[in-house]
Amino acid sequence: MCSAEPINCFPVLVNILSNTFLRLFNSTEHIRIWSDPFPHTRSPAFMQDIFYRCLVFTLLLIAGLPSHFAMTSMDDYKVKIMH
């Protein structure tokens, strides 16, 4: 009836219990519970903002990697380490 993850199973359990108690008290109403832990924002501006932030981060990372490897190789050369 629900997956093993507690974030999905708890609302289903609460729904079953609350509707059972309502039926015990002869009520015709029912309670509907849903789990939506994260807001769903699908605006294009938000997605574009995330894309550009990831792009800038990736470009900065790519710009720094070659110098890191070059400095490591120079340090190894100075100490005369063989790989």
Secondary structure as the mmCIF struct_conf table of DSSP 4:
data_model
#
loop_
_struct_conf.conf_type_id
_struct_conf.id
_struct_conf.beg_label_comp_id
_struct_conf.beg_label_asym_id
_struct_conf.beg_label_seq_id
_struct_conf.end_label_comp_id
_struct_conf.end_label_asym_id
_struct_conf.end_label_seq_id
BEND BEND1 ALA A 4 ALA A 4
HELX_RH_AL_P HELX_RH_AL_P1 PRO A 6 LEU A 24
TURN_TY1_P TURN_TY1_P1 PHE A 25 ASN A 26
BEND BEND2 PHE A 38 PHE A 38
HELX_RH_AL_P HELX_RH_AL_P2 PRO A 44 VAL A 79
TURN_TY1_P TURN_TY1_P2 LYS A 80 LYS A 80
#
